[in-house]
Amino acid sequence: LEGRLCDAFGLQEAIIVASSNDPERLKHSLGSAGASYLERSLSQGDILGTAWGTTIYAVARQLQPRRLLPNLTVVQLIGGLSTIEGANSLDVAKVIADKYGASYLGLFAPAVVDSRSIRDTLLSDHNIRRVFGIAQRATKALIGIGTPNLSSSLANTGFASPAALQDVAAKRGVGELVGRFFDIHGQPVESELDHRTISLPLDDVREIPCVIAVAGGPSKVQAILGAIRGKYVDVLITDEDTAYSLLHLGAEIEPPPNLKEKQGS
């Protein structure tokens, strides 16, 4: 099944865990698999970009490094949230850096601000520009994949209002990574929220050599398909039922011809 996912979507690697009807149990399993992958793949000199979300936090908490990597740099790809522990990008990056004895570069700005002008002012700060400059040089990234549903983490953490999420959904947005939305084919979905977000743009995420996405469950299938169709993901860690659903939905919904040419080039 892992091989079929790689063949179907051009992934570098796929790792599949057992499915579960218990969301917390599934999150723990995905976190354990994500931690194991990081433990065997991180190397001296890597720059690891990190995102947010409770599944990604589960990865960070379950890390059991066999050695310190003081020359590893962990950098946030998205600003922080004033919210519960475990969804915050600050928590994820700091936990991973502490476990490896690595350097930590925090993006000390909110993930979303009140206006485009505030975002532009913050992005002009030399400290924030420096962090983004290092994030653009990331060799690996650890991300979760969200959905613009009113019951999703994006709504529960206060990142987006119900009206903002409804706007994204109305524009056929199905998924989110590092605070940026995209459709089922992986094409960016611009919204008013997009102009208030402080995070690495999707084009820059795509340029990272190894983006590791950890996500699963029936509510994430369309979002994961969009993320891998958009070539934002190189390594996918998911569950068995989601893997089968991805293969089925991917065969059912073909990319538009012009997009198929672009992705194949």
C-alpha positions as a Markdown table, in Angstrom:
| # | Residue | x | y | z |
|---|---|---|---|---|
| 1 | Leu | 0.0 | 0.0 | 0.0 |
| 2 | Glu | 2.9 | 2.4 | 0.8 |
| 3 | Gly | 4.4 | 1.5 | -2.6 |
| 4 | Arg | 1.1 | 2.2 | -4.4 |
| 5 | Leu | 0.8 | 5.6 | -2.8 |
| 6 | Cys | 4.4 | 6.5 | -3.9 |
| 7 | Asp | 3.7 | 5.3 | -7.4 |
| 8 | Ala | 0.4 | 7.0 | -7.7 |
| 9 | Phe | 1.5 | 10.4 | -6.4 |
| 10 | Gly | 5.2 | 10.6 | -6.9 |
| 11 | Leu | 6.1 | 10.6 | -3.2 |
| 12 | Gln | 9.6 | 9.9 | -2.0 |
| 13 | Glu | 8.2 | 7.7 | 0.8 |
| 14 | Ala | 4.9 | 6.8 | 2.4 |
| 15 | Ile | 4.5 | 5.4 | 5.9 |
| 16 | Ile | 1.2 | 3.9 | 7.0 |
| 17 | Val | -0.2 | 3.1 | 10.4 |
| 18 | Ala | -3.3 | 1.2 | 11.5 |
| 19 | Ser | -6.5 | 3.2 | 11.3 |
| 20 | Ser | -8.6 | 3.9 | 14.4 |
| 21 | Asn | -12.0 | 5.3 | 15.1 |
| 22 | Asp | -10.6 | 7.0 | 18.2 |
| 23 | Pro | -9.1 | 10.3 | 17.0 |
| 24 | Glu | -6.6 | 10.5 | 20.0 |
| 25 | Arg | -5.4 | 7.0 | 19.4 |
| 26 | Leu | -4.9 | 7.7 | 15.7 |
| 27 | Lys | -3.0 | 10.9 | 16.5 |
| 28 | His | -0.7 | 9.0 | 18.9 |
| 29 | Ser | 0.0 | 6.4 | 16.2 |
| 30 | Leu | 0.7 | 9.0 | 13.6 |
| 31 | Gly | 2.9 | 10.9 | 16.0 |
| 32 | Ser | 4.9 | 7.8 | 16.9 |
| 33 | Ala | 5.5 | 7.0 | 13.2 |
| 34 | Gly | 6.4 | 10.7 | 12.5 |
| 35 | Ala | 8.9 | 10.6 | 15.4 |
| 36 | Ser | 10.5 | 7.4 | 14.2 |
| 37 | Tyr | 10.9 | 8.9 | 10.7 |
| 38 | Leu | 12.5 | 12.1 | 12.1 |
| 39 | Glu | 14.9 | 10.1 | 14.3 |
| 40 | Arg | 16.3 | 8.2 | 11.3 |
| 41 | Ser | 16.3 | 11.0 | 8.8 |
| 42 | Leu | 17.6 | 14.1 | 10.6 |
| 43 | Ser | 21.3 | 14.8 | 10.2 |
| 44 | Gln | 23.9 | 17.3 | 11.2 |
| 45 | Gly | 23.6 | 20.5 | 9.4 |
| 46 | Asp | 19.9 | 20.1 | 8.6 |
| 47 | Ile | 17.5 | 23.0 | 8.8 |
| 48 | Leu | 14.2 | 21.7 | 9.9 |
| 49 | Gly | 11.1 | 23.9 | 9.3 |
| 50 | Thr | 8.2 | 23.2 | 11.6 |
| 51 | Ala | 4.5 | 24.1 | 11.4 |
| 52 | Trp | 1.7 | 23.6 | 13.9 |
| 53 | Gly | -1.1 | 21.4 | 15.0 |
| 54 | Thr | -1.8 | 18.7 | 17.6 |
| 55 | Thr | -0.7 | 15.9 | 15.4 |
| 56 | Ile | 2.7 | 17.6 | 14.8 |
| 57 | Tyr | 3.0 | 18.2 | 18.5 |
| 58 | Ala | 2.4 | 14.5 | 19.0 |
| 59 | Val | 5.4 | 13.9 | 16.8 |
| 60 | Ala | 7.6 | 16.3 | 18.8 |
| 61 | Arg | 6.5 | 14.8 | 22.2 |
| 62 | Gln | 7.3 | 11.2 | 21.1 |
| 63 | Leu | 10.8 | 11.9 | 19.8 |
| 64 | Gln | 13.5 | 9.9 | 21.5 |
| 65 | Pro | 16.7 | 11.0 | 19.8 |
| 66 | Arg | 19.6 | 8.5 | 20.1 |
| 67 | Arg | 22.1 | 11.4 | 19.8 |
| 68 | Leu | 22.2 | 15.2 | 20.0 |
| 69 | Leu | 22.4 | 17.2 | 16.8 |
| 70 | Pro | 23.8 | 20.6 | 18.0 |
| 71 | Asn | 24.4 | 21.6 | 14.3 |
| 72 | Leu | 20.7 | 21.1 | 13.6 |
| 73 | Thr | 18.6 | 24.2 | 13.2 |
| 74 | Val | 14.8 | 24.2 | 13.9 |
| 75 | Val | 12.9 | 27.2 | 12.5 |
| 76 | Gln | 9.2 | 28.0 | 12.6 |
| 77 | Leu | 7.5 | 28.3 | 9.2 |
| 78 | Ile | 4.4 | 30.1 | 10.7 |
| 79 | Gly | 3.8 | 32.5 | 13.5 |
| 80 | Gly | 2.4 | 31.6 | 16.9 |
| 81 | Leu | -1.1 | 31.4 | 18.4 |
| 82 | Ser | -2.4 | 32.4 | 21.7 |
| 83 | Thr | -4.1 | 29.1 | 22.3 |
| 84 | Ile | -4.0 | 25.8 | 24.0 |
| 85 | Glu | -0.7 | 24.0 | 24.3 |
| 86 | Gly | -0.1 | 21.6 | 21.5 |
| 87 | Ala | -1.5 | 23.5 | 18.6 |
| 88 | Asn | 1.1 | 26.2 | 18.7 |
| 89 | Ser | 4.1 | 26.4 | 16.3 |
| 90 | Leu | 6.2 | 27.7 | 19.1 |
| 91 | Asp | 5.6 | 24.6 | 21.2 |
| 92 | Val | 6.4 | 22.2 | 18.3 |
| 93 | Ala | 9.7 | 23.9 | 17.3 |
| 94 | Lys | 10.9 | 24.4 | 20.9 |
| 95 | Val | 10.3 | 20.7 | 21.9 |
| 96 | Ile | 12.1 | 19.4 | 18.9 |
| 97 | Ala | 15.1 | 21.7 | 19.4 |
| 98 | Asp | 15.4 | 20.9 | 23.1 |
| 99 | Lys | 15.4 | 17.2 | 22.5 |
| 100 | Tyr | 18.2 | 17.4 | 19.9 |
| 101 | Gly | 20.2 | 20.1 | 21.7 |
| 102 | Ala | 19.7 | 22.1 | 18.4 |
| 103 | Ser | 19.5 | 25.8 | 17.6 |
| 104 | Tyr | 16.0 | 27.2 | 17.7 |
| 105 | Leu | 14.8 | 30.2 | 15.6 |
| 106 | Gly | 11.4 | 31.4 | 16.7 |
| 107 | Leu | 9.1 | 33.4 | 14.5 |
| 108 | Phe | 7.9 | 35.9 | 17.2 |
| 109 | Ala | 4.8 | 37.2 | 15.5 |
| 110 | Pro | 1.2 | 36.1 | 15.4 |
| 111 | Ala | 0.2 | 33.5 | 12.8 |
| 112 | Val | -2.6 | 35.8 | 11.7 |
| 113 | Val | -3.1 | 39.5 | 12.4 |
| 114 | Asp | -5.9 | 42.0 | 12.1 |
| 115 | Ser | -5.1 | 43.6 | 8.8 |
| 116 | Arg | -2.9 | 43.4 | 5.7 |
| 117 | Ser | -1.1 | 46.6 | 6.7 |
| 118 | Ile | -0.1 | 45.1 | 10.1 |
| 119 | Arg | 1.2 | 42.0 | 8.4 |
| 120 | Asp | 3.2 | 44.0 | 5.9 |
| 121 | Thr | 4.7 | 46.1 | 8.8 |
| 122 | Leu | 5.7 | 43.0 | 10.7 |
| 123 | Leu | 7.2 | 41.4 | 7.6 |
| 124 | Ser | 9.4 | 44.4 | 7.1 |
| 125 | Asp | 11.1 | 43.9 | 10.5 |
| 126 | His | 14.7 | 42.7 | 10.0 |
| 127 | Asn | 14.4 | 40.0 | 12.7 |
| 128 | Ile | 11.3 | 38.4 | 11.0 |
| 129 | Arg | 12.9 | 38.8 | 7.6 |
| 130 | Arg | 16.0 | 36.9 | 8.9 |
| 131 | Val | 13.9 | 34.0 | 10.2 |
| 132 | Phe | 12.1 | 33.7 | 6.9 |
| 133 | Gly | 15.4 | 33.8 | 5.1 |
| 134 | Ile | 16.6 | 30.8 | 7.0 |
| 135 | Ala | 13.2 | 29.1 | 6.6 |
| 136 | Gln | 13.6 | 29.4 | 2.9 |
| 137 | Arg | 16.8 | 27.4 | 3.1 |
| 138 | Ala | 15.2 | 24.6 | 5.1 |
| 139 | Thr | 16.4 | 21.1 | 4.0 |
| 140 | Lys | 13.4 | 19.4 | 5.7 |
| 141 | Ala | 10.0 | 20.4 | 7.0 |
| 142 | Leu | 7.5 | 18.8 | 9.3 |
| 143 | Ile | 3.9 | 19.9 | 8.7 |
| 144 | Gly | 0.4 | 19.0 | 9.4 |
| 145 | Ile | -2.5 | 19.3 | 7.0 |
| 146 | Gly | -5.7 | 21.1 | 8.1 |
| 147 | Thr | -9.2 | 21.6 | 6.7 |
| 148 | Pro | -11.4 | 24.7 | 6.5 |
| 149 | Asn | -14.2 | 23.1 | 8.4 |
| 150 | Leu | -16.0 | 24.9 | 11.2 |
| 151 | Ser | -15.2 | 22.0 | 13.5 |
| 152 | Ser | -11.5 | 21.9 | 12.6 |
| 153 | Ser | -8.4 | 22.9 | 14.6 |
| 154 | Leu | -8.2 | 26.1 | 12.5 |
| 155 | Ala | -11.5 | 27.2 | 14.0 |
| 156 | Asn | -10.9 | 25.8 | 17.4 |
| 157 | Thr | -7.6 | 27.5 | 17.8 |
| 158 | Gly | -8.9 | 30.9 | 16.8 |
| 159 | Phe | -6.7 | 31.1 | 13.6 |
| 160 | Ala | -9.7 | 31.7 | 11.5 |
| 161 | Ser | -13.2 | 32.9 | 12.1 |
| 162 | Pro | -16.2 | 30.9 | 10.8 |
| 163 | Ala | -16.8 | 33.6 | 8.2 |
| 164 | Ala | -13.2 | 33.4 | 7.0 |
| 165 | Leu | -13.4 | 29.6 | 6.7 |
| 166 | Gln | -16.7 | 29.7 | 4.9 |
| 167 | Asp | -15.1 | 32.1 | 2.4 |
| 168 | Val | -12.3 | 29.7 | 1.8 |
| 169 | Ala | -14.7 | 26.8 | 1.4 |
| 170 | Ala | -16.8 | 28.9 | -1.0 |
| 171 | Lys | -13.7 | 29.3 | -3.2 |
| 172 | Arg | -13.3 | 25.5 | -3.3 |
| 173 | Gly | -10.6 | 25.4 | -0.7 |
| 174 | Val | -10.2 | 21.9 | 0.8 |
| 175 | Gly | -7.0 | 22.0 | 2.8 |
| 176 | Glu | -4.4 | 24.1 | 4.6 |
| 177 | Leu | -0.7 | 23.8 | 5.4 |
| 178 | Val | 1.4 | 26.5 | 7.3 |
| 179 | Gly | -1.8 | 28.6 | 7.3 |
| 180 | Arg | -2.1 | 28.7 | 3.5 |
| 181 | Phe | -5.2 | 27.2 | 1.7 |
| 182 | Phe | -5.4 | 25.2 | -1.5 |
| 183 | Asp | -8.0 | 23.4 | -3.6 |
| 184 | Ile | -8.3 | 19.6 | -4.5 |
| 185 | His | -5.7 | 20.1 | -7.2 |
| 186 | Gly | -3.2 | 21.8 | -4.9 |
| 187 | Gln | -3.7 | 25.2 | -6.4 |
| 188 | Pro | -3.5 | 28.1 | -3.9 |
| 189 | Val | -6.8 | 29.6 | -2.8 |
| 190 | Glu | -6.5 | 33.3 | -2.0 |
| 191 | Ser | -8.8 | 34.9 | 0.5 |
| 192 | Glu | -8.9 | 37.9 | 2.8 |
| 193 | Leu | -7.3 | 35.7 | 5.5 |
| 194 | Asp | -4.4 | 34.9 | 3.3 |
| 195 | His | -3.4 | 38.6 | 3.3 |
| 196 | Arg | -3.3 | 38.6 | 7.1 |
| 197 | Thr | -1.2 | 35.4 | 7.6 |
| 198 | Ile | 2.5 | 35.4 | 8.6 |
| 199 | Ser | 3.9 | 32.2 | 7.3 |
| 200 | Leu | 6.1 | 30.8 | 4.5 |
| 201 | Pro | 4.2 | 30.9 | 1.1 |
| 202 | Leu | 3.2 | 27.7 | -0.5 |
| 203 | Asp | 5.7 | 28.2 | -3.4 |
| 204 | Asp | 8.5 | 28.3 | -0.9 |
| 205 | Val | 7.2 | 25.2 | 0.9 |
| 206 | Arg | 7.3 | 23.3 | -2.4 |
| 207 | Glu | 11.0 | 24.2 | -2.8 |
| 208 | Ile | 12.0 | 22.5 | 0.5 |
| 209 | Pro | 13.8 | 19.2 | -0.5 |
| 210 | Cys | 11.9 | 17.0 | 1.9 |
| 211 | Val | 8.5 | 18.0 | 3.3 |
| 212 | Ile | 7.2 | 15.4 | 5.8 |
| 213 | Ala | 3.4 | 15.6 | 6.2 |
| 214 | Val | 1.7 | 13.8 | 9.1 |
| 215 | Ala | -2.1 | 13.6 | 8.8 |
| 216 | Gly | -4.9 | 11.0 | 8.7 |
| 217 | Gly | -8.5 | 10.4 | 9.3 |
| 218 | Pro | -11.6 | 10.6 | 7.0 |
| 219 | Ser | -12.0 | 14.3 | 7.3 |
| 220 | Lys | -8.5 | 14.9 | 5.9 |
| 221 | Val | -8.7 | 12.9 | 2.7 |
| 222 | Gln | -9.4 | 15.8 | 0.3 |
| 223 | Ala | -6.9 | 18.0 | 2.0 |
| 224 | Ile | -4.2 | 15.4 | 1.8 |
| 225 | Leu | -4.9 | 14.8 | -1.9 |
| 226 | Gly | -4.7 | 18.5 | -2.6 |
| 227 | Ala | -1.4 | 18.8 | -0.7 |
| 228 | Ile | 0.2 | 15.9 | -2.6 |
| 229 | Arg | -1.3 | 17.0 | -5.9 |
| 230 | Gly | 0.2 | 20.4 | -5.4 |
| 231 | Lys | 3.7 | 18.8 | -4.8 |
| 232 | Tyr | 3.9 | 20.3 | -1.3 |
| 233 | Val | 4.6 | 16.9 | 0.2 |
| 234 | Asp | 7.5 | 14.5 | -0.3 |
| 235 | Val | 7.0 | 12.0 | 2.6 |
| 236 | Leu | 3.4 | 11.2 | 3.7 |
| 237 | Ile | 2.7 | 9.6 | 7.1 |
| 238 | Thr | -1.0 | 8.5 | 7.3 |
| 239 | Asp | -3.3 | 5.7 | 8.2 |
| 240 | Glu | -4.5 | 2.7 | 6.2 |
| 241 | Asp | -8.1 | 3.8 | 5.6 |
| 242 | Thr | -7.0 | 7.2 | 4.5 |
| 243 | Ala | -4.4 | 5.7 | 2.1 |
| 244 | Tyr | -7.1 | 3.6 | 0.4 |
| 245 | Ser | -9.4 | 6.6 | 0.2 |
| 246 | Leu | -6.6 | 8.7 | -1.4 |
| 247 | Leu | -6.0 | 6.1 | -4.1 |
| 248 | His | -9.7 | 5.9 | -4.8 |
| 249 | Leu | -10.3 | 9.7 | -4.8 |
| 250 | Gly | -7.2 | 10.3 | -6.8 |
| 251 | Ala | -8.4 | 8.0 | -9.5 |
| 252 | Glu | -11.9 | 9.5 | -9.4 |
| 253 | Ile | -10.8 | 13.1 | -9.6 |
| 254 | Glu | -8.3 | 13.6 | -12.4 |
| 255 | Pro | -6.3 | 16.9 | -12.5 |
| 256 | Pro | -7.2 | 19.3 | -15.2 |
| 257 | Pro | -5.1 | 18.7 | -18.4 |
| 258 | Asn | -3.1 | 21.9 | -18.0 |
| 259 | Leu | -2.3 | 21.2 | -14.4 |
| 260 | Lys | -1.4 | 17.5 | -15.3 |
| 261 | Glu | 1.2 | 18.9 | -17.8 |
| 262 | Lys | 2.6 | 21.3 | -15.2 |
| 263 | Gln | 2.9 | 18.6 | -12.5 |
| 264 | Gly | 4.5 | 16.2 | -14.9 |
| 265 | Ser | 7.1 | 18.7 | -16.1 |
